[in-house]
Amino acid sequence: MTEPSGDDGSTFRRETERVVNEIAQGLRTLDAGAGWFSGLAPTCQQEVLQEVAGYAMQAHITAADGRVGVARSGVKPTANPSVMICMDPPRYGFAGLPPAEHVKAFRVLVSVFAVADTRRRKMYCKGDCGHAWHNLPAATEQP
């Protein structure tokens, strides 16, 4: 199981940011990202869920984004994380879900974030973006 490095956690947060944005931009598959997430210790999974929920909030997800993202996530629409993200306004207490729900929550959150972030990149950035996380280099698929 992967633990955050001994620094202040910023290395782990950067890794989370990289993995999530690679998934959102199609540089890494959702399955590969879920595999990375599954290899984390439970406390790290909770940290990642909190971090990705923050990304989703910053991307200003909508209930419509939630429905599209859930459909892409491979998680049943009736699963707790799916219901939470499709509420209006969305609920973000994913880290508080039972550990057995964490992978589902990750898949839902990242999928919904990808929908909202793609919309925002197309509407607001349009190739003129200074956000480093929107300008990831194309790379080979990583596990």
N, C-alpha and C positions, 0 to 999 in steps of 0.2 A: 504494500500500500504506500502511496506517495504522501509524504508529509511536506508542509511548507518548509522552505529553507530557513536557516537560522537567522536571516536578516529580519527586518521589521514586517515581513510578509509581502513586501512590494514585488519581489521576484515571482511569488506565487500568483499575485494579482495580475501581473503582466502576462504570465503564462495563461491564466484564465481569459484575459482580454484577447490574447492572440488566438486561442483555440475558438472562442465564441465568434470572433470576427471572421476567422477563416471559414467557419461553418456558414455564417451569414452571407459570405461572398462566394460560396461555392468552391472554395479552395480545399476544403476538408468535408467529408460526408458527415451527416448527422450520426450515422452508426459509428464512425471512427471517433467522433467527439464523445458519444455516449460510452464508448469503450474506455477512453481516457478518463472520463468522469467516474465510471464504475471502479477503476483502479485506485481511486482516492479513499483515504480513511473517512469514516462517517463525519467527523468534525470538519474535515476539509470539504466534503460534499456540501455541508450546510453553509460554509463560507462561500462556496461557488454559487450556490442557489441565491444567497443574499446579493452577491455581486451581479449576477445576471438579471435578477429582478430590478436592480438599480439601473442597469443598461436599458431594460425594457421601459422603465419609467421615463428615462431620459429621451427615449425614442418616441415617447407619447403614443404608446399603443392604444388602439381602440378595441371595442368589442368585436368589430368586424375583423381586425387584425387577428384577434384571438381565435375566431372561428376558422380563418384561413390557416393560421399556424397550427392549430390543433389537427386539422385535416392533414397537414404535411408531416406532423410529428410521429404518426403511427400509434398514437395513444388514443384509447377510446374516448369519445366525447363525454362519457359519463364518469370518467375517472376524476378524482378530486382535483388534480392540477388543471385539467381541462375545464372543469366547471368554474374554478376560481378565476382563470384568466379570461373567460368569456363573460364574466359579470360586468355590469356597467355601473360604476367603474370597476376595473379589474381588482382582484384581491392579490396581495403579494406575500402572504405568509408561508411561502413554500418551504423555507428552512425548518418550519415548525411541524411539517408533515412527518408521519412515521418514516423511518429509514427505508422501509420497503417501497415507499412512494417516490424516493429521491430521483431515481433514474427517469421515471415518467415525468417528474417535475422539470428536470433538466431538459429533456426532449421537448416538452411543451414550451418552456421559457425561451429556449434558443430558437425554436421554430417561429414563435410569435415575434421575437426580437428581429429575426431575419426579415420577416414580412415588413415590419414597421421601418427598420433601418434601410431596407432597399427603397421603400417609398421616399424616405427622407433624402437619401442620396440622389435619387432621380429628380426630386422637386427642388432641393435646396443646394445641393453641391454641384450637380451637372458638370463634372470634370474640372471644376474650379475650386476644388475642396482642399482645405489645408489640414483637415483632420487626418492625423497619421494612421489611425485605425481604418480609414476609408481608402487608404492607398497601399494596401498590403501587396507585396510582390507575388506574382503567380509562382507557386511552388508545387513540387510533387506532393501527392497525397501523403499525409503523415498518419500514423496510427493514433 
